[in-house]
Amino acid sequence: MESVKKELEGWDANNAVSVVNIEDVPKNAKVVPLGELYSIKRDGRYKFRQYLMGNLLREGVDYKETFSTTVSGSGLCTFYSLATTCEKEVWGWDAVCGYLQSKEQYDVYAFLPSHHEYSSLEYEELAVLRKEFLELVSKQGVEGLRKFAAKHKRDSRTNPKEVYKCNSSIYGAPSAGHEFEMLIHSVHTDTCGCTQTQPEPSIYVRIVVDKNDRVVGYLIAAAFVDDLRFFGTIPERDKYMKDVRSRLKVTFEEPPVTEFVSIETYQCLETNTCELKMPRYFKKAAAAFESFFPGGMRERLVPMSVQDEKLVGIAPTEDEILEAKYLPFRQILGVLSYPASQCHFAMKYSISVLGSRRGGWNKAHFEALLKVFEYGVSTCEIGVMYSKGLDPHGDNTLYAYADASLALPRSYGCRITMFNGGAVLFKAKKQALTAPSTVWSEMEVFYDQTTDVLGMRNLLAELGMYQQKPTPIYGDNESQQKIANNRGSLGQTSRAMDLKTLASRNRIEDHQVETRRKKSSQMPADIGTKALPVEPFVRLRDIANGYSLVKAAYPNFPMSNLVYSGKAGEGETSLQEVQRIILGLTIVDAAEQNQE
């Protein structure tokens, strides 16, 4: 009952609806029902939400724009990576009854809800009503109460005398997300003096400079609908909080703020590190699907074996599809896709391969999916980790890995964009066209990586982190790099890919990117192109996710015991060795570099 009163008090406080006579409803307007949603929050509290059945509204008449911008996975990772190198704790705020604070732009009406006559009653009046209901049940049974509720609902929707006029954006209305986004945009740009970044519209920045154009203050905020995270210098942070309060009813969260869109965030100012991972998400998912693991879950060190990769590559027969149709393949795949795109990047390749079977699968495919699920649960304490002062490329400096594996009918390509020790963007997917050679597939993934890099460079420029030098893109194919760097004529085979080749060359000549050689055995992007044995997979994974750097620099830092420590019997890897591997240097190269 408390959750119901809290929701309705929010409606009243924001003047969300007005009761109007049915005669005052415009002829072209539509009246739709309100629904009631009951749920339990992560902290165990009961939650009630009243929503509009927006599926009954008409596009172009009752609504137009339906989107609500949310910070992307790469934007979120970049945000926390920058907070790490800026040595700033992340704060948070949540809008109270978020959507209700924005105004409805269209004529939207709703039938009076079933509780309309009762929700405003005092407790004494509710006690009298409860007594009447108990008497009704004692005389007519539960069926009598059901009949009363059905008649009450029918009367409110059949020839009603009064209806609600929606003054605020109601949850469930197709336009509500866009209208609230416009409010968030106005608060940040008009009131807080922030600039909305173009490559990542859900990230806002404010930079303050003195008369000599030196930065003396800054603030960066990232939005996910009505849930915000921000950090900055103390004066700008305080100003931002005051400005937000002047426009919105919000609840601020002081550090440590350890969760954002189901991602658990752990900042350590002592080591200047930040870890993003999702153990609670995986454990909750494990509980939901535990019936598929009658003997309990096994510990998995790799998401997909070479054998499973081959099995998934075999198309199922119609009989096999029919036999396995009842298995929740798509549901589990969807559950795993979210962490794989946010911070648990090592599952990306496996999810992509299994995703090719979402139109029809057999039991062997489902078993392979369950193994990926077990890997996610086994490694739920591993995500991605950013650090300050450890990355050999320097703080706030982009670099990337690009790799491809030749396969028919289409090759797989993997692109990893790195920033402050860990990946901020990880893509592993089948290429759009058939590549007749390894060089061709490598050139395709290199071009795609240059596009990813340019987008990140633009975002960082708007955040005040200009990339002064070309962004290095590491690859393990010497022929591809020669084509990319050579302005000479293309060979007969290479001419068919000339547009992407020329675009890549132009980006090199414009000093936006540059190629760098890396041994195949040290290529982190290899985990996104094929299934690998345990040792290379774990080693390359933890270079890409930043754990190897932090473990080498801070051996006593608490982290999962599944993080790579070095080959058995050879001792732990030193920080200098990890940095040398990241730079792709041999021992001789490293010695020559030190002499220089």
Sequence and secondary structure as in RCSB ss.txt:
>XXXX:A:sequence
MESVKKELEGWDANNAVSVVNIEDVPKNAKVVPLGELYSIKRDGRYKFRQYLMGNLLREGVDYKETFSTTVSGSG
LCTFYSLATTCEKEVWGWDAVCGYLQSKEQYDVYAFLPSHHEYSSLEYEELAVLRKEFLELVSKQGVEGLRKFAA
KHKRDSRTNPKEVYKCNSSIYGAPSAGHEFEMLIHSVHTDTCGCTQTQPEPSIYVRIVVDKNDRVVGYLIAAAFV
DDLRFFGTIPERDKYMKDVRSRLKVTFEEPPVTEFVSIETYQCLETNTCELKMPRYFKKAAAAFESFFPGGMRER
LVPMSVQDEKLVGIAPTEDEILEAKYLPFRQILGVLSYPASQCHFAMKYSISVLGSRRGGWNKAHFEALLKVFEY
GVSTCEIGVMYSKGLDPHGDNTLYAYADASLALPRSYGCRITMFNGGAVLFKAKKQALTAPSTVWSEMEVFYDQT
TDVLGMRNLLAELGMYQQKPTPIYGDNESQQKIANNRGSLGQTSRAMDLKTLASRNRIEDHQVETRRKKSSQMPA
DIGTKALPVEPFVRLRDIANGYSLVKAAYPNFPMSNLVYSGKAGEGETSLQEVQRIILGLTIVDAAEQNQE
>XXXX:A:secstr
 HHHHHHHHHHHHTT EEEEEGGGS TT  EE EEEEEEE TTS EEEEEEE GGGS BTTTB      B  HHH
HHHHHHHHHHTT   EEEEETTGGGGSB  S  EEE  TTTTTTT  HHHHHHHHHHHHHHHHHHHHHHHHHHHH
HHHHHHHSS SEEEEE B  TT TTHHHHHHHHHHHIIIIIS  EE SSSTTEEEEEEE TTS EEEEEEEEEET
TEEEEEE HHHHHHHHHHHHHH  EEEE S   EETTEEEEEETTTTEEEEE HHHHHHHHHHTGGG TT     
SSS  HHHHHHHTS   HHHHHHHTTS HHHHHHHHHHHHHHT GGGHHHHHHHHTTTTS  HHHHHHHHHHHHH
HHHTTT  EEEESS  TT TT EEEEEEEE  SS  EEEEEEEETTEEEEEEEEE SS  SSHHHHHHHHHHHHH
HHHHHHHHHHHHTT    S EEEEES HHHHHHHH  S   TTGGGGHHHHHHHHHHHHTTSEEEEE  GGG GG
GGGTS   HHHHHHHHHHHTSHHHHHHH TTS   TTS   STTS    HHHHHHHHHT  HHHHHHHHH 
